[in-house]
Amino acid sequence: MPLRLIFMGTPDFAVPALVELAARGHEIAAVYTRAAKPAGRGMEMLPTPVEREARKLGMPVLTPATLRSEDVQAAFRSHNADAAIVVAYGLILPKPVLDAAKLGCFNVHASLLPRWRGAAPINRAIMAGDAESGVTIMKMNEGLDTGDMAMAERAAIGADMTAGDLHDALARLGADLMLRALAAAERGSLVLTPQGDSGVTYAAKISKDETRIDWSKPWREVHNHIRGLSPFPGAWFEIGGVRVKALRSTQGEGSGVPGGVLDDKLTIACGDGAVRLTQVQRAGKQPMAAGEFLRGTPVQAGAHVA
């Protein structure tokens, strides 16, 4: 029997869950997302990916700036929803909202909780060199990703996998897992398990101050830094005074002074070992393969990047 749902989400990561919930026949009473923001050279108002998809599907969209006002909370209750599904929404849900739906609010979190609670679990998992990540379906409470867990599914992190690659894989996995969790909730068989106290880590929001590449670190740390920040915000370096984002890399051969270019394939020495950049992006340009970049910006062995 389909459920009456409120969907709350904002970025691309949330779109697969919205699409799958609608495709399986669940009634979406309302979609909550962040308000459109000015973007691009013309500073035109750009709706969120969730809003664009919701309007395509003919769903009502609400963009409150806060959920703390009594009027907004009364409107939320008026939807008379069985459950609220929250996927990277971006606003704190106060207790009156958490308690409004009959079954509660369920969140798709892109990590294996309690590891990587917080804002940037995908980036932090890769930057830390984790071999696996996953998705957890959690019944939300007032804490930061501290709610009881309903389901979890693991996903391997490949050696050269970027945050963008993992983002896409976990978005699909999260949509599927939420469908399974809701099916169990409909049957009355969904089991909630409290999170343990061990293994808790926090995925702090990515700061601009940590995006520059430090070539003095071992190659594996540099590699994890690059792929953990790709495609956004992007780890960067400078060559000849030009800022370049490193979007993809792999282990390189050789060693040398950190920041030294070792060959004509954009292999760069680190504090221990080297990385070979395979995809880069010059400021104001589109991402390109390293070979294409080198045709327009020759970088010879012996050069130095900073």
SERO-4910 file (N, C-alpha, C, O; in steps of 0.05 Angstrom, whole numbers):
BEGIN
 pado doro    nc1    nc2    nc3   cac1   cac2   cac3    cc1    cc2    cc3    oc1    oc2    oc3
  Met    A     17    -24      0      0      0      0     18     25      0     34     28     18
  Pro    A     15     43    -20     32     66    -21     29     84      3      7     85     16
  Leu    A     50     98     10     50    116     33     47    145     23     54    152      0
  Arg    A     37    162     40     35    191     35     60    203     47     64    202     72
  Leu    A     77    215     31    103    224     39    108    254     35     96    266     17
  Ile    A    125    265     52    137    291     47    166    285     40    179    270     53
  Phe    A    175    298     18    203    294     10    218    320     15    209    341      8
  Met    A    242    317     27    258    341     34    287    336     24    301    319     35
  Gly    A    295    352      4    322    348     -7    329    372    -24    311    388    -31
  Thr    A    354    374    -31    363    398    -46    381    391    -70    374    398    -92
  Pro    A    404    377    -67    423    374    -89    417    350   -107    397    336   -103
  Asp    A    435    346   -126    433    323   -145    431    297   -130    417    278   -139
  Phe    A    445    294   -107    446    269    -92    418    260    -85    413    236    -82
  Ala    A    399    279    -81    372    272    -71    353    264    -94    333    252    -89
  Val    A    360    271   -118    341    268   -141    334    238   -145    310    232   -149
  Pro    A    353    219   -146    345    191   -151    324    181   -131    307    166   -138
  Ala    A    327    189   -105    308    180    -85    280    191    -91    260    176    -89
  Leu    A    278    216    -99    252    228   -105    240    214   -129    216    208   -129
  Val    A    255    209   -150    245    196   -174    236    168   -168    214    160   -178
  Glu    A    251    153   -153    244    125   -147    219    123   -129    202    106   -133
  Leu    A    217    141   -110    193    141    -93    168    146   -109    147    133   -105
  Ala    A    169    165   -127    146    171   -144    140    148   -163    117    141   -167
  Ala    A    161    136   -174    158    114   -193    145     89   -180    131     74   -193
  Arg    A    150     85   -154    139     62   -140    110     67   -130     99     51   -117
  Gly    A     99     91   -137     71     96   -130     66    110   -104     43    114    -97
  His    A     87    117    -89     83    132    -65     72    160    -71     80    172    -91
  Glu    A     54    170    -55     43    196    -59     61    217    -46     65    217    -22
  Ile    A     71    236    -62     88    257    -52     70    281    -47     62    296    -65
  Ala    A     63    286    -21     45    308    -14     58    335    -18     44    354    -25
  Ala    A     84    337    -14     98    362    -17    128    356    -19    138    337     -7
  Val    A    142    373    -33    171    372    -35    182    398    -22    176    420    -31
  Tyr    A    199    394     -2    212    416     11    241    417      1    255    397      0
  Thr    A    250    441     -7    277    444    -17    287    472    -10    271    489     -1
  Arg    A    312    478    -15    323    505    -11    313    524    -33    308    515    -55
  Ala    A    312    549    -27    303    569    -46    323    572    -69    347    567    -65
  Ala    A    313    580    -92    330    585   -115    350    607   -109    345    625    -93
  Lys    A    374    605   -121    395    625   -116    405    636   -142    404    622   -163
  Pro    A    415    661   -142    426    672   -167    452    657   -175    468    651   -157
  Ala    A    455    652   -200    479    637   -210    486    646   -238    469    656   -253
  Gly    A    511    641   -246    520    647   -273    525    676   -277    522    693   -259
  Arg    A    535    683   -301    542    710   -307    518    729   -306    521    752   -297
  Gly    A    495    719   -314    471    736   -313    458    736   -286    438    751   -282
  Met    A    468    720   -267    457    719   -239    427    713   -240    412    724   -224
  Glu    A    419    695   -258    391    687   -259    386    668   -235    404    654   -226
  Met    A    361    668   -226    353    651   -203    353    622   -212    339    615   -231
  Leu    A    369    606   -199    372    578   -207    359    560   -186    368    558   -163
  Pro    A    337    546   -193    324    527   -174    343    504   -168    361    498   -184
  Thr    A    339    491   -145    355    468   -138    349    445   -157    327    444   -169
  Pro    A    367    425   -159    361    401   -174    335    387   -166    320    378   -183
  Val    A    330    387   -140    305    374   -130    281    390   -139    261    378   -147
  Glu    A    282    416   -138    259    432   -147    253    428   -176    230    425   -185
  Arg    A    275    427   -192    271    423   -221    258    396   -227    239    395   -244
  Glu    A    267    376   -213    255    349   -217    227    348   -207    209    336   -220
  Ala    A    221    359   -184    195    359   -173    174    373   -191    152    363   -194
  Arg    A    182    395   -202    164    410   -220    159    394   -246    137    395   -257
  Lys    A    180    380   -255    176    363   -279    155    341   -273    140    333   -291
  Leu    A    155    332   -248    137    310   -241    110    321   -231     93    306   -223
  Gly    A    106    347   -231     81    360   -224     76    360   -194     53    359   -185
  Met    A     97    360   -178     94    360   -149     95    388   -137    108    405   -148
  Pro    A     80    393   -115     80    419   -102    107    423    -88    117    405    -75
  Val    A    119    447    -91    145    453    -80    143    475    -60    130    496    -65
  Leu    A    157    472    -37    158    492    -16    187    498    -10    203    480     -8
  Thr    A    193    524     -6    221    532     -1    223    550     23    233    573     20
  Pro    A    214    542     47    217    559     70    246    564     78    263    547     74
  Ala    A    251    588     88    278    595     96    285    582    123    309    578    129
  Thr    A    265    575    138    269    561    164    245    543    170    223    547    159
  Leu    A    249    523    187    227    506    195    220    511    224    205    496    237
  Arg    A    229    533    235    226    539    263    201    555    269    192    556    293
  Ser    A    189    568    249    165    584    255    140    566    258    138    545    246
  Glu    A    122    576    275     97    560    280     80    557    255     68    536    251
  Asp    A     80    578    238     64    576    213     75    554    195     59    538    184
  Val    A    101    553    192    113    532    175    108    505    186    103    486    172
  Gln    A    111    502    212    106    476    225     77    467    223     72    444    219
  Ala    A     59    486    225     30    480    222     25    470    193     10    451    189
  Ala    A     37    484    174     34    476    146     46    448    141     34    432    126
  Phe    A     68    442    154     81    416    152     62    394    162     58    373    150
  Arg    A     50    399    185     31    380    197      6    376    179     -5    354    178
  Ser    A     -2    397    166    -26    396    150    -24    377    126    -44    369    115
  His    A      0    369    119      3    350     97     -6    322    105    -11    305     88
  Asn    A     -9    317    131    -19    292    141     -3    268    129    -15    249    119
  Ala    A     23    270    131     40    250    118     45    226    136     45    228    160
  Asp    A     49    203    123     57    179    138     86    181    147     93    173    168
  Ala    A    103    193    130    131    196    136    143    219    120    132    227     99
  Ala    A    165    230    130    181    249    115    207    236    107    220    223    124
  Ile    A    215    239     82    241    228     72    260    251     68    254    270     52
  Val    A    283    250     81    302    273     81    328    263     68    340    244     77
  Val    A    336    277     47    361    270     33    376    296     27    370    310      8
  Ala    A    397    302     43    414    325     38    397    350     35    400    365     15
  Tyr    A    380    355     54    361    378     52    375    404     58    373    423     42
  Gly    A    390    406     80    405    431     85    394    449    107    407    469    113
  Leu    A    371    442    118    361    457    141    357    438    165    351    414    161
  Ile    A    360    449    189    356    433    213    326    429    217    310    447    214
  Leu    A    319    404    224    291    397    229    286    399    259    297    382    274
  Pro    A    270    418    269    264    419    297    245    397    306    233    384    289
  Lys    A    242    393    332    227    371    342    198    371    332    188    349    326
  Pro    A    184    393    330    156    392    320    154    381    292    134    369    285
  Val    A    175    386    275    175    375    248    182    345    249    170    329    236
  Leu    A    202    338    266    210    310    268    186    292    278    184    269    270
  Asp    A    169    304    294    146    289    305    121    291    289    101    278    296
  Ala    A    121    306    267     95    312    253     84    288    238     60    283    238
  Ala    A    101    274    224     92    251    208     88    226    225    101    223    245
  Lys    A     69    210    217     61    187    234     84    168    240     88    160    263
  Leu    A    100    162    220    123    143    224    149    157    231    168    145    239
  Gly    A    149    184    227    173    199    233    188    208    207    177    206    185
  Cys    A    212    218    211    229    228    189    252    209    185    266    202    203
  Phe    A    255    200    160    276    181    153    296    194    135    289    207    115
  Asn    A    322    190    141    343    204    127    361    184    112    367    162    122
  Val    A    369    191     87    389    176     72    416    190     78    420    213     69
  His    A    433    176     92    460    188     99    481    173     85    482    148     85
  Ala    A    499    187     72    519    175     54    545    166     69    567    174     62
  Ser    A    540    149     89    563    136    103    552    113    118    528    109    121
  Leu    A    570     97    129    563     75    147    564     85    176    585     84    189
  Leu    A    542     96    185    541    108    211    549     88    233    542     64    230
  Pro    A    563     97    255    567    125    262    593    137    250    600    160    258
  Arg    A    606    124    231    629    137    218    619    158    199    600    154    183
  Trp    A    632    181    200    627    204    182    599    215    185    584    218    165
  Arg    A    592    222    210    569    239    214    576    267    204    599    275    205
  Gly    A    556    281    194    561    309    187    558    315    158    546    300    143
  Ala    A    570    338    150    563    351    125    576    339    100    565    340     78
  Ala    A    600    327    103    615    319     79    625    290     81    649    286     79
  Pro    A    607    271     85    616    243     89    630    231     65    648    215     69
  Ile    A    621    237     41    633    225     17    661    235     14    680    219     10
  Asn    A    665    262     15    692    273     12    711    262     34    733    254     28
  Arg    A    702    262     59    719    255     81    727    226     80    750    218     87
  Ala    A    709    209     71    716    180     69    739    176     50    757    160     56
  Ile    A    738    189     27    759    185      7    785    199     16    806    188     13
  Met    A    782    223     27    806    237     36    821    222     58    845    224     61
  Ala    A    806    206     74    818    190     95    829    164     84    842    149     99
  Gly    A    824    158     59    834    133     47    817    108     55    827     86     54
  Asp    A    792    112     62    775     90     69    772     71     45    771     80     22
  Ala    A    771     45     51    768     25     29    738     20     23    732      9      2
  Glu    A    720     29     40    692     26     35    676     48     48    685     61     66
  Ser    A    652     52     37    633     71     48    606     57     46    604     32     47
  Gly    A    585     73     44    559     61     41    537     81     47    542    105     48
  Val    A    513     70     52    490     87     57    476     76     82    473     51     85
  Thr    A    467     94     99    451     86    122    424    100    121    422    124    116
  Ile    A    402     85    125    376     96    129    372     99    159    373     80    174
  Met    A    366    123    168    365    130    196    339    144    203    330    161    187
  Lys    A    326    137    225    304    152    235    315    176    250    329    173    270
  Met    A    308    200    241    321    224    251    312    231    279    289    228    287
  Asn    A    331    242    295    325    254    320    338    282    320    346    292    299
  Glu    A    339    295    343    349    322    344    380    324    343    391    346    340
  Gly    A    394    302    345    423    303    344    434    304    315    418    303    296
  Leu    A    460    307    312    473    308    286    478    280    277    498    267    284
  Asp    A    460    269    260    462    242    249    465    221    270    481    202    268
  Thr    A    450    224    292    452    206    315    428    187    317    427    172    336
  Gly    A    409    189    299    385    173    301    389    143    298    410    134    289
  Asp    A    368    128    306    369     99    304    370     91    275    358    103    257
  Met    A    385     70    269    390     60    242    369     39    234    363     21    250
  Ala    A    359     42    210    339     23    199    352      3    181    347    -21    183
  Met    A    369     12    163    382     -5    144    409      7    136    413     31    138
  Ala    A    428     -9    127    453      1    116    462    -18     94    457    -42     94
  Glu    A    477     -6     75    488    -21     52    516    -11     47    520     13     45
  Arg    A    534    -30     43    562    -23     39    569    -19     10    555    -31     -8
  Ala    A    589     -3      4    599      1    -24    629      4    -23    640     19     -7
  Ala    A    643    -11    -40    672     -9    -41    681     18    -54    667     28    -71
  Ile    A    703     28    -44    715     52    -56    740     43    -71    759     34    -60
  Gly    A    739     46    -98    761     38   -115    786     55   -110    784     77    -99
  Ala    A    809     45   -118    834     58   -113    836     86   -124    848    104   -112
  Asp    A    824     91   -148    825    117   -161    797    131   -161    793    150   -175
  Met    A    778    120   -147    751    131   -147    750    159   -135    763    164   -115
  Thr    A    735    177   -148    733    204   -138    708    207   -121    691    190   -120
  Ala    A    706    230   -108    682    236    -92    658    237   -111    636    229   -103
  Gly    A    661    247   -135    639    248   -154    630    220   -162    606    216   -164
  Asp    A    649    202   -166    641    174   -172    626    161   -149    605    149   -154
  Leu    A    636    165   -125    623    153   -102    596    166    -97    577    153    -89
  His    A    594    192   -101    569    207    -98    547    194   -115    525    189   -106
  Asp    A    554    189   -140    534    178   -159    526    150   -151    502    142   -152
  Ala    A    545    134   -142    539    106   -134    522    106   -109    503     90   -108
  Leu    A    528    123    -90    513    123    -65    485    136    -68    467    128    -54
  Ala    A    482    154    -87    456    166    -92    437    144   -102    414    143    -93
  Arg    A    446    127   -120    430    106   -130    424     85   -108    402     75   -105
  Leu    A    445     78    -93    442     59    -72    423     69    -50    407     54    -40
  Gly    A    425     95    -44    408    106    -24    379    106    -32    361    101    -15
  Ala    A    373    111    -57    346    110    -67    334     82    -64    312     79    -55
  Asp    A    350     62    -72    341     35    -70    337     26    -41    317     13    -35
  Leu    A    355     34    -24    353     26      4    329     39     18    316     27     35
  Met    A    323     64     11    300     77     22    274     63     14    256     60     30
  Leu    A    273     55    -11    249     40    -20    246     14     -3    223      7      4
  Arg    A    268      0      2    266    -24     18    258    -18     47    242    -33     59
  Ala    A    268      4     58    261     11     85    232     18     87    218     11    106
  Leu    A    221     33     67    193     40     68    175     16     64    154     14     77
  Ala    A    184     -3     48    169    -28     45    167    -43     71    146    -53     78
  Ala    A    189    -43     86    188    -56    112    171    -41    132    157    -52    148
  Ala    A    172    -14    130    155      2    147    125     -3    142    109     -4    160
  Glu    A    118     -6    116     91    -11    109     81    -38    120     58    -41    129
  Arg    A     99    -58    121     93    -84    132     93    -85    162     84   -104    175
  Gly    A    104    -63    174    107    -63    203    131    -79    213    132    -86    237
  Ser    A    150    -85    195    173   -102    202    199    -87    203    221    -99    206
  Leu    A    199    -60    201    223    -44    202    235    -44    230    221    -35    249
  Val    A    259    -53    233    273    -54    259    293    -32    261    310    -28    244
  Leu    A    291    -16    283    309      6    287    330     -2    308    324    -13    329
  Thr    A    356      4    302    378     -3    320    393     22    328    401     37    311
  Pro    A    397     27    354    412     50    363    441     49    353    452     27    350
  Gln    A    452     72    347    480     73    339    498     68    363    492     75    385
  Gly    A    520     55    357    540     50    379    556     75    385    556     94    370
  Asp    A    570     74    407    587     97    415    615     95    404    629    115    403
  Ser    A    623     71    394    650     68    383    650     73    353    630     69    339
  Gly    A    672     83    343    675     87    315    663    113    304    660    117    280
  Val    A    656    131    323    644    156    314    665    175    303    685    180    316
  Thr    A    660    185    278    677    206    267    659    227    254    636    222    248
  Tyr    A    670    251    250    654    273    240    666    283    214    690    287    211
  Ala    A    648    287    195    655    296    168    650    326    166    629    334    156
  Ala    A    669    342    174    666    371    174    663    381    145    674    369    127
  Lys    A    649    402    142    646    415    116    673    422    105    691    430    120
  Ile    A    676    419     79    702    425     66    707    455     66    690    471     59
  Ser    A    731    463     75    739    491     76    757    497     52    773    481     43
  Lys    A    754    522     42    772    530     20    801    529     28    818    525     11
  Asp    A    807    532     53    834    533     63    848    506     60    873    504     61
  Glu    A    833    484     56    845    458     55    846    447     26    851    423     22
  Thr    A    840    463      6    838    453    -21    865    453    -36    868    439    -55
  Arg    A    884    470    -28    909    470    -42    925    445    -37    926    435    -14
  Ile    A    938    434    -57    953    410    -55    980    415    -42    994    434    -48
  Asp    A    986    398    -22   1012    400     -9   1029    377    -19   1026    354    -10
  Trp    A   1047    383    -38   1063    362    -51   1083    350    -32   1095    329    -39
  Ser    A   1088    361     -8   1107    350     10   1096    325     25   1111    310     38
  Lys    A   1070    320     22   1058    297     35   1064    272     18   1069    274     -6
  Pro    A   1061    248     30   1065    223     15   1045    221     -8   1023    233     -7
  Trp    A   1053    207    -30   1036    206    -54   1008    197    -48    989    207    -60
  Arg    A   1005    178    -30    978    167    -25    960    189    -13    936    191    -19
  Glu    A    971    205      5    955    226     17    948    247     -3    926    258     -4
  Val    A    967    254    -21    961    273    -42    940    262    -61    921    276    -68
  His    A    942    237    -68    923    224    -86    895    224    -73    875    230    -87
  Asn    A    893    217    -48    867    216    -34    856    245    -32    831    248    -33
  His    A    873    264    -28    864    292    -26    852    301    -53    831    314    -54
  Ile    A    865    294    -75    856    301   -101    829    288   -107    810    302   -115
  Arg    A    827    262   -104    802    249   -111    780    254    -92    756    253    -99
  Gly    A    787    260    -67    766    267    -47    753    294    -51    732    299    -40
  Leu    A    766    311    -66    755    338    -71    746    341   -100    740    364   -109
  Ser    A    745    319   -115    737    321   -143    709    311   -147    702    289   -136
  Pro    A    692    325   -161    699    348   -178    696    375   -164    705    396   -174
  Phe    A    684    375   -140    680    401   -126    687    398    -97    680    378    -85
  Pro    A    701    417    -85    710    443    -97    735    441   -114    742    459   -128
  Gly    A    748    418   -113    772    413   -130    798    420   -115    801    442   -105
  Ala    A    816    401   -114    843    406   -104    859    420   -125    856    414   -149
  Trp    A    876    440   -118    889    456   -138    918    461   -132    927    458   -110
  Phe    A    932    468   -154    960    476   -152    965    498   -172    947    505   -188
  Glu    A    989    509   -172    996    530   -192   1020    521   -208   1039    510   -197
  Ile    A   1019    528   -234   1042    524   -251   1044    548   -269   1026    555   -283
  Gly    A   1067    561   -268   1072    585   -284   1052    607   -276   1045    624   -293
  Gly    A   1044    608   -251   1025    628   -242    996    623   -249    979    639   -242
  Val    A    991    600   -262    963    593   -270    952    572   -250    966    552   -244
  Arg    A    928    577   -240    916    558   -222    903    535   -238    889    540   -257
  Val    A    908    511   -229    898    487   -243    886    468   -222    899    463   -201
  Lys    A    862    459   -227    850    438   -210    859    411   -219    859    405   -243
  Ala    A    866    394   -200    872    366   -206    847    350   -200    838    349   -176
  Leu    A    834    338   -220    809    324   -216    811    294   -214    796    281   -200
  Arg    A    831    283   -228    836    254   -226    866    248   -226    881    262   -238
  Ser    A    874    228   -211    902    221   -209    904    191   -204    885    177   -199
  Thr    A    929    182   -206    935    154   -200    964    153   -190    978    174   -190
  Gln    A    973    130   -180   1001    129   -171   1020    132   -194   1016    120   -215
  Gly    A   1040    149   -191   1060    153   -211   1086    138   -205   1089    127   -183
  Glu    A   1103    138   -224   1129    125   -221   1151    145   -216   1150    167   -228
  Gly    A   1170    138   -199   1192    156   -194   1190    172   -168   1170    169   -154
  Ser    A   1210    188   -163   1211    205   -139   1229    229   -145   1243    229   -165
  Gly    A   1227    248   -128   1243    272   -132   1235    294   -112   1222    288    -91
  Val    A   1243    318   -117   1237    340   -100   1206    345   -101   1195    346   -123
  Pro    A   1193    347    -78   1163    351    -79   1155    374    -96   1166    396    -94
  Gly    A   1136    369   -114   1127    389   -133   1142    388   -159   1135    403   -178
  Gly    A   1162    372   -161   1178    370   -186   1164    353   -206   1153    332   -200
  Val    A   1164    361   -231   1152    346   -253   1172    325   -263   1195    332   -269
  Leu    A   1164    300   -263   1183    278   -268   1184    269   -297   1203    256   -305
  Asp    A   1163    275   -313   1163    265   -341   1145    283   -357   1136    305   -348
  Asp    A   1139    274   -382   1121    290   -399   1092    281   -398   1076    286   -416
  Lys    A   1085    266   -376   1058    256   -373   1045    268   -348   1024    258   -339
  Leu    A   1056    289   -337   1045    303   -314   1047    286   -289   1028    285   -272
  Thr    A   1070    273   -286   1076    259   -261   1091    277   -243   1111    289   -251
  Ile    A   1081    280   -218   1092    300   -200   1101    287   -175   1087    271   -163
  Ala    A   1126    294   -167   1137    282   -143   1124    292   -118   1115    315   -116
  Cys    A   1121    274    -99   1110    281    -73   1131    277    -51   1154    270    -58
  Gly    A   1124    280    -26   1143    276     -5   1153    247     -4   1176    242      4
  Asp    A   1137    229    -13   1144    201    -16   1130    190    -40   1106    188    -40
  Gly    A   1145    183    -61   1132    173    -86   1122    196   -103   1131    219   -101
  Ala    A   1103    190   -120   1093    210   -140   1064    203   -148   1055    180   -145
  Val    A   1050    223   -157   1024    219   -169   1025    228   -199   1040    246   -206
  Arg    A   1009    214   -215   1006    223   -243    978    233   -246    959    219   -242
  Leu    A    976    259   -255    951    271   -259    939    262   -285    953    262   -306
  Thr    A    914    253   -285    901    243   -309    879    261   -320    871    259   -343
  Gln    A    868    278   -302    848    298   -311    852    323   -295    854    322   -271
  Val    A    852    346   -309    856    371   -296    836    392   -307    822    387   -326
  Gln    A    836    416   -295    819    437   -304    832    464   -299    837    471   -276
  Arg    A    838    478   -320    848    506   -317    826    524   -308    802    519   -315
  Ala    A    832    545   -295    812    565   -286    797    575   -310    808    584   -329
  Gly    A    770    574   -308    753    584   -329    750    565   -353    736    572   -372
  Lys    A    761    541   -351    760    522   -373    744    497   -365    739    493   -341
  Gln    A    738    480   -384    725    454   -378    746    433   -369    770    436   -376
  Pro    A    738    413   -354    756    391   -348    767    378   -373    753    376   -393
  Met    A    792    370   -372    804    357   -395    824    336   -386    835    338   -364
  Ala    A    829    317   -404    849    296   -399    877    310   -397    881    330   -409
  Ala    A    895    297   -382    921    309   -379    935    313   -406    949    333   -410
  Gly    A    932    294   -424    945    296   -450    935    321   -465    951    335   -478
  Glu    A    909    326   -464    898    350   -478    909    375   -465    916    394   -479
  Phe    A    910    375   -439    921    399   -424    950    404   -432    957    427   -437
  Leu    A    966    383   -435    994    386   -441    998    395   -470   1019    408   -475
  Arg    A    980    389   -488    982    400   -515    980    430   -516    992    444   -532
  Gly    A    963    441   -498    960    470   -497    978    484   -478    983    507   -480
  Thr    A    988    469   -458   1006    480   -438   1029    460   -433   1028    445   -414
  Pro    A   1049    461   -450   1071    442   -447   1084    444   -420   1091    466   -411
  Val    A   1088    422   -407   1101    421   -381   1123    400   -383   1118    376   -385
  Gln    A   1148    409   -382   1170    391   -386   1180    380   -360   1176    391   -339
  Ala    A   1193    356   -362   1206    345   -338   1226    364   -328   1241    377   -343
  Gly    A   1227    367   -301   1245    387   -289   1231    412   -280   1241    428   -264
  Ala    A   1207    417   -291   1191    440   -283   1182    435   -254   1185    414   -243
  His    A   1170    456   -243   1161    454   -215   1134    466   -212   1128    487   -223
  Val    A   1117    453   -197   1090    463   -191   1088    471   -161   1104    460   -145
  Ala    A   1070    488   -154   1068    497   -127   1039    494   -117   1034    500    -94
***
